[in-house]
């Protein structure tokens, strides 16, 4: 029972991945209906969900997916055209399968009438076969009768662990038999003695000869959900129209790799190698034989390399285990810092050497562990293509989403929490930003609006940009709404940038009507809070009539960062090193020259600075010589005045806990080598 639960969990995880692939591929096909490779990829994903569902007992999914698979097979065969109606039905089918999976997890009943409606709509696309409940593979056979009759040799050698994931090979063979004449021979040569036999392992392989009017891809699709746990060879050995006469037994054995050519020759009167016989018979020169052998060797080398590449695999690890590993690495970094400090205090060369080795190994372990947590943001980006497609249709607009930098990697925790903020921002661009096709034509723009979603690295941060070519923000409308809500007075003068930032206030909205998409004044303040909780920042630029650009700046990881350790009074603080540009001295003479204006003339550039002593209410006597840490915050240079700069520090971020959740100027804490707690400054909120 526990094994079946585990199989069920694995199937659901894999089905979720296939559903994401289906959505992404469908949208590709909608843009390019002639992309046959995308159609084949979509069919294989649906076939995998169906086959695995039937294998693990999810008959509802298998039965429903069968109808979708039938339609896709007709698309592959060219008997059904890709239309918007078909695309809509495929996406609805994908959502319905997801609902069935959700019901498996929660125990809730899914909407069966919805599924029946989708099936009826799919059947209506090919009314001649409406109500036809043959299996999809029979349909494949019937649809392909015009194809050339071909005989295939299929060599199916499963790994011993085949049965451990619930696979029943008999189901695969039954599916092959529906395609045409099929002869199956079990191969028992790997069967061990009964004392060595493990009843849970598979020791049998099968040789299958199939004659059918179908393509090789269709045959391989039968084995698609076991391709990672078997060796599979599918070769064409005869095709209608070929008249080569009878084939000798030795040739068949050699071609099947059951016997080598040398073994055949040794058996046949210990004859010499074919090349030697040909040279002796003066039928061909030795150089020609050497050339053929070189070709043979190179082909073998290339195929061996391809085989190795194909066997490259990955393992699935539960997120909880990965989080635990990161926590343990964080503790190890802290312990290593203590060891390094202890060895320095002891001035023991041997101990210091050991500490250096531990530091090097810890650093490599930290970097490798953090890289495991990194995920490409493209998975999140692809989800928004469906959102843009559906909402633009609902709003009566024509909008294209262009994504760039999908390979950019972020910590999985950041990506998981980034989905909702990005969705709010894109929905706002769809509803408020992009105009209707008619208005765009009136203003000299193309009918179709464009939203560009881009991710790129910038130092230790990733910058995500959402740019639309819509109407831009109405500065006057924003100011008027802010005055109405009492956020500013009528006399307040604001720059455009300051006005744009008002939309992040709770309940702020300039929408004239409330729609199902936006306009209730919720979302933008949540977006800002979420981004700042990730130690990131958000800013808006907009040009009236041209469009708007929103930039999110996010750290690569939330677990371990490089920081600059400083002191203020008797306390230790850490400033994220990614934001630090340089450190300069602040003498009493410099302070007196500025007449208390908290402005520094840095090589001709005016840089404002913040006195952290005053901000934190630290009343100790300040030193005669202070230091200013110059940082880059929101693309502006801001200084932070501290007592002393100690140096770089590998910082393992610890949460402050619920008792300190109101401390907005701090993003966490870390433990130093001697056990002292240092607070991590949030430079964004400080500014």
N, C-alpha and C positions, 0 to 999 in steps of 0.2 A: 504493500500500500504506500509506504514512504517513497519507494522508487517511482511509482506512478505519479505521485505528487511532484516529485522532482522533474520527471519527464514533462508533466503539464506545465510547470513553471518555465522550463527551458523552451518549450514550444511557444508559450505566450511571448517570451522575450524575442525569439526569432521572428514570430509573426509581426510584432510591433516594428521590427527593423524592416521587414518586407513591406509593410503598409506605408512606412515613410518612403521607401524606394518607389512604391507604386505611385504615390502622389507626385513625387518629383518627376518621374518618367512620364506620367500622363500629361503634365504641363509642358514637358519637352515635345511630346507628340502633337499637342495642340498647336504649338508654334511651327512644327515641321512635320506634317502628316506623312511625308514620304520617307521618314527616317525608319527604315525597316529594322535596323539594329535595336532601336528603342522599342519598337513593337515586340520584337523577340524577347528583349529584356523584361518588358512588362508581362508578357505571357509566362515567362519562367517564374517570375515572382508570384504571380497568381497560382500557377501550378504547384509551386512549393507549399503555399499556404493550404491549398486543397489536399495535396497528397499527405503532408504531415498531419493535417487535421484528421483525415480519415484513419491514419495510422495510430494516432493517440486517442481516438475515440471522440473527437469533436465533430460529430456527424452534422450538426447544424451548420457549422462553418463549411465543411466539405460540400454539403448539398447545395448551399447558396452559391459558393464560389464556383461550382461546376457550371452554372448558367453564365457567369461572367467569363469563365474560361472558354466556353463555346463561342461566345461573341468575339473574343479576342482571336480565337483560332480562325474565324472567318475573316477577320482583318488581315491576319498573316497570309491567308490564301488568296486575298484580293477579292473575295465575294462580298465583303462589307466595307463600306467607305467610312473613313473617320470624319465625323461631323460634330458640331457643337453639342447636339443632343446625345450622341454616344459618349463624348467626353464627360458631360454632366452625369450621365448614368454610371460611368466608371467611378467617378469621384463619390457619388452617392453610395455605390456598392462598397467602396473602400471605407467610408464612414460607417456603414452598416456592419461590416465585418469587425471594425473597431468596437462598435457598441456590443456585439456578441462577446468579444474578448473581455470587455469591461464587465459584462454580466457574469462571466466565469469567475472573475476575481472577487466581485462583490456579492454574488448570489442573486442579483436583481434580474428580473425577466426583461429581455429586450423586446422591441416592438416588432412582432412577427408580421403584422399587416404592412409595415413599411417595407420589409423584405419581399413580401409577395407583390407589392406594387412595383418594386424595382425589377423583379423577374418578369412581370407582365410587360413592362416597358421595354426591356431587352428583347423579349420575344417578338414584340411588335415591329422591331427593326428588320426582322426576317420572317414575315407572316406566313410564308410557304411552309415553315417548319414550326409554326406555333403549336404548342402542345406536344411536340415531339420530345419524349423523355428518354431517348437513347443516351448512352454514355458519350462523353465528349470524344473519346478515342474512336468510337464507331463513327461519329460524325467526321472525324479527321479522315478515316478510311474512305467513307463515301465521297467526301468532298474531293479527295485526291485520286479518284479513279482515273482521271485523265493523265496522272503522272506515270512515269516509267516504272514498271515492276522491277524491283531491285532486291537482291539477296544480300543480307548482312551477316557478318560473323560478329557476335557479341561475346566478349570474354569478361565475365563478372566475377571478380575475386574480392569478396568483402574482407575487412579486417576482422580479427577474432572478436573485437568488441561490438560487432554488429547488433547482437541481440540485446545488449545492455541498454540501448536507447529505445527499445520497443519496436524495432524494425522487423517486419514479416516479409521476407523475400518472395513468398508465394503471391502476395498482392502485386508485386512488380511483374511477375511472370504472367499473371492473369491479364494485366493491362497490355502486355506485349501480344498475347494470344488474340486480343481483339483487333489487332492491326493486320494480321494475315497468318499464313502458314508458319508455325513455330515449332521447332524441335529443340528440346532442352536436355542436355546431358550433364549430370552431376560429376564433378571431379573429386575423387576421394583420396588423392595421394598424400595430402597433408594431414589426414586423420591419424591421430596418435593412438598408441596402445590404450586399452580401456583404463588401465591404472593411472595413466597420465592425462586422461581426458577431463577437461573442465566443462561441466554441463551447461555453463552460462556462456561458453565461447562458441564461435562459429568456425569450423575447420573445413567446410565444404566450399568449393567454388563451382561455377557453372559455365559451360560453353553452350551458346544459344545460336541456332541458325534460323533467321527470320527472313521470309520472303513477303514483301509488302509493297504497296504503292504509297510510300511515304518517305519524307526526307530524313536525313541522319539527325538533324536537330530535334525532330519530334521524338526519335528513339532515345536520344540522350536526355530529353526532358523527363522521361519515365524515371530515370535514376537521379534526378537533380537534387532530391533531398537526402541522398545517401552518398553523393559524390565525394564528400570529404572523408568517408570511412570505408572506402573501397578502392580497388584498382579496376578501371573500366576501359575496355578497348572496343570500339565499334568500327569495323572496316567493311567496305564494299567488296564483295568477292564475285558478284555477277550482276550484270545489268541487262535488261531486255534490249536485244539488238546485237549483243556480243556473240560471236560464233568462233570461239577459240578451240573447240573440241574438248575432249576429256582431259582432266588434269591428273597428273600422276600423284600417287600417295606421298612420295618423298617430297614433292614440291609443296603439297598442302602442309605437311608436318613442318617443313622449314619455314614456310610463310607464317605459320601460327606460332613459330618459336618454340614448338614442343621438342624439336631436335635441331641441332645445328647442321649446317652443310657438311662440316667435317665429320660429324658422327654418322651421317648418312654414307659418306664416302668410305669411312673405315669399315662399315658393315658390308659395303659392296666391294668385297675382295680387297680390302685395305688399299683402295686406290689412292693416288696422289691428289693433291689439291687441284681444284679446277684450273687455277691460273697456270700451274706448272704443266698440266696436261695440254692446255691451249698453246703454251709457248713451245713445248716439245713437238706438238703437231704442226708448228709453224703457221698456226691460224692467226696469231696476233703477236706483236712484238712485246718484249718484257716491259718496255717503258709504258706501253698502254695499260698493261696489268697493274703496274705501280701507280699509274694515274687513277685507275678505277679504285684501287685500295685506299689511296689518299682521300678520294671523294667519300668512300664508305666510312672512313675513320672520322672525317670532319662532320658528316651528317650525324654519326653516333655521338660525337662530342656535343654538338649543338642540341640534340634531343635530350642527352643526359642533363645538360644545363637547364633546359626547359622543364624537365622533370623535377629538378631540385627547386626551381623557382615556384613550380606549382605546389610543391609540398611545404613551402613556407607557410607557417600557420601562426595563429594567435590564440590566446586563451581568454575565456570570459571570467572576470573577477567581480564579485559583489562589491558595490560601492562602499558598503560599510567596512569591508576588509581594507579597502584602499584608504579610507579615512583613518582607520586605526593605524595603518602603516605610516601615514603622514604624521600623526600625533606622536608615534614612537620615534620617528626621525627627529621631530622637533625637540623631544626630551633628550635625545642623544646629542643634538647640537648644543643644548644648554649644558649638559654634563661635560661635553668636550671643552666648552669655554672655561668651566671650572677647573678641569684638569690642566689646561694651558696656563691659567693664572697661578695655580698651585705650583706648577713646575718652575715658573719664572721666579716666584717668591723663594723657592728652595735653592735656586741656582745650581741644580744638579743636572749636569750635561746629559747623562744617560736618561734621566727622567724627561728632560726637555726633548730629547730625540724621540722618545716614545710618544710624547704629547704631539709632536709635529706629525708623526705617522698617523696617529689617531685623527688629527685635524684634517689631513689629506684624504683619508678614507671616508671620514664623515662628510667632507665636502662633496666627494664623488657620489656617495650614497644619497645625499640630499638632492643633488642636481638630477640624478636618475629618477628618484622617487617623484620629484616635482614634474619631471617630463612625462611620467606616466599619467599624472592628473591632467595634463594639457590635452585639450580636444579642439579640433578645427571648428570654427564658428559657422562653417558652411551648412551644417545640419540645422542650425537655428534659422539661418537665412532662407533655406529652402522651404521652411514652413510658411513663410510670408508670401510666397508666390501664390499659394492657394488663397490666402487671405485677400490679396490684392485682386485676384481674378473674381472672387465671389462678391466682394464689396463694390468693386467698380461696376459690375453688372447690376447690383442692387441699387446703386446710386445713379445709374444711367450715364456713366462716364466711361471713357476709353483711356485706360491707364496701363502703362508697361512698367514692370519692376525690373531694374537692372542691378545685379549684384556683382561686387568686385571684392577680391581678397578673401574668398571663402576658405582658403587654406590657412588663414591666420589663426593661431592657436591661443586659447585662453584657459585658465583654470576651470575645471568642470563646475566648481561651485559658482563661479562668476557667470558662466554660460547658463546654468540652471536658473539663476535669479534674474537673468537679463531678458528672458523671453517676454514677460508681461510689459516692462517699460518700452521695449522696442515695438510691441504690438500697439500700445497707446499712441506712440509717435507716428507710426505708419497710418493708423486709422485717422488721426488728425490731418495728416497730409492728404489722405484720400478725400475726406469730407470737407475740410476748411480750405486746404491749399489748392488742389487741382480744380479748375473750373469745368463746367459742362462743355461738350464739344462745340456747341453753338457759340458760347461766349469766347472760347479760345479762338475760333475762326474770326470772330468780330475783332479781336485784339491782334490779329495777325499771327497767331500761334498755330502749330499743327493741331489737328483734331485730338490726337492721342497725347495725353500727358505722360510725363516720365518721372519716376521716383528712382533715385540711385541710392542703393544701400552698400556702403563701402567700409571695409575694415583694413587697417594698416598698423604696422608697428611704429612706435615713436619712443625710443629708449626703452625703459622698463614698463611702458604703458602700451595699450592698444587704443587707437582712436577709431571710433565708429561714427560714420557720417551718414545722415539721412538728408538727402537733397531732393527737392522737388522744383519743377519749373512752373509752379502755379502762380497765384495772384499775390503771394506775400502777405505779411501781417499788416493790419491797419493800425498804425501807431496812434492816431487820434482816437480810434474806437477803444483801444486799450486804455488810454489815459482817461477817457470819459467814464469807462466802466470802473476804473480804479477810484476816481473821484466819487462816483455813485456809491461805491462800497466803503468809502471813508479810508481808503488805503493811502491816499495822498490828498493834499489840498489843491484848490484851483490855482494857487500861486506857485506851486511846486514846478520847478523846471527840471525836466528829465531828458537825458540823451536817448536816442533810439534804443541803444543797448540796455539802458536801465528800464525803459518801458517794456522791452521784450521780457525781461526777467520777472515782470509783474504777473505774467501768466502762470507762474509757478506757485502763486498764492492759493491757499485752499479755497475752493468754491468759485474760482475766477473763470469766467467764460464770456466770450463776446458773441457766441452763436445766437442768432436771432430766433431760431427754432430748435427744439429738442428732437433729435432723431434717434433711431436705434443704434447709430454709429457713435455719435458724440453730442456734446452740447449741454451736459448736465453739470459741468464744472468740476468733475472728478477725474482724476487721472494724471494731470500734469504735476500736481503737488506730490502725488504718490510716486511718479516717475523720479522727481528730484530727490525725494527721501531715499528711494531704493538705490539710486546711483551713488548718493553720498554714503549710504551704509556699506557700499562696496569700496569705499575710499576713492571714489571717482568724482568727476565733475561733469557738468552739462552747461552748454552755452548755445545761444541762438543768434543767427544773423539772418536778416531778411531785407529784400529790396522790393518795394511795392511794384507789382506788375511783372516781376521777374522770377520770384520764387523765394524759398526759405531753405536755410541749412541749419541743421541741429547736429552738434558734435558732442559725443560722449567720450570721455577720457577715463580709461579703466586700468587698474594695475593688472599685470599678468597673473599674479597669484595672491591669495589672501592668507597663506599659511606662514611663509618665511620671506622676509625682505631684508635687503641691505639697508642699514640705517647709519646716521651720523649721531654718535653719542655725545651729548652736551650736558652741562650742569647749570642749574639756576639755584642759587642758595645752596642748601644741603641736598637738593634732590637731583636725580638723574632723569634725563629726557632723551627721546630718540626722534630725530627728524628723518623721514624717508629719504634715502640717498638719491632716489630717482628725481626728486624735486630740487635737490641742492645743486647750485651752480658754482659757488665759491664762498670762501669765508674771509672777512676783512676785520681789522682791528677798529675799535671805536674808543678813542681817547677822549678825555675831558675837553681838550682843545677843540676837537671836531664838534662836540655837543654844544659848546659855547658859541661857536661860529654859526651854528644853525638856529640859535636863539630859541631852542626848545621846540622846533617845528617837526622833529622826528623825520627829517629828510637828510639823505646822504648824497653828496656829490661824488659819484663813482666814475672816475675817468671821463668827466663831462656829462654823465647821464644822471638824472635825478631819480633816486631810488627811495621810496618811502619805507620806513621800518616800524615794526611793532615791538614794544618793550614787553617781553613775556613776564618780567617781574611784576609789572603793573597789572598785566592782564590776569595773572594768577594770584595777585595779592600777597606776594612774598615780601616781607618787611625787613629781611636781613640787610646789613650794610653791603652795598654793592661794591665791587672791586674798582680800583682806579682804571684798570684796563679791561674793557668788555670786548665782546666779539659780536659781529653781525654775520649771520648765516643768510646769504643771498639765495633765494629760491625762485623758481619759475612756477607761478600759480595763475591759471587761466591765461597763459601767454603774457603775463605781466611779471616784472621783477619786483619782488617784495622781500624785505629783510626782516629777520627775527633776531632780536638782541638777547644774547645769553652771556653767562659769566665766563665759561670756559668751553673750549671744543676739545674733546678727548680723542676722537677719531672714529673710523669706521667700525661697525659692529654688526655681526650676523644676528638678525632679530627674529626670534620665534614669537609670533603674535599670540597673546593670550587674551581671552575675553575678560572685560572688567566685571561682568556679572550684572544682574538686574538692579542692584543697589546703586550702581553708578551710571544707569542708562541715560540720565539727564546731563551727563558730562559731555557736551557736544564738541568741545575742543580736543577731545582725546579719542583715539580710535582703538585703543587697547593698551596692553602692557607687556613687558618682557622681563625675564629674569636674567640678571647678569651673572658672571662667573663666580662672584663671591656670595651669591644668594640675594643681592639687593634688587629690588623691583624698580624698573625704569618705565616711565609712562611714554607712550607713543603719541606724538602730536599729530592732529589732523589739520594740516596746513590749509586745506580748502575752507573749512568752517572758521578757522582763526582769521582768515582774510575777510 
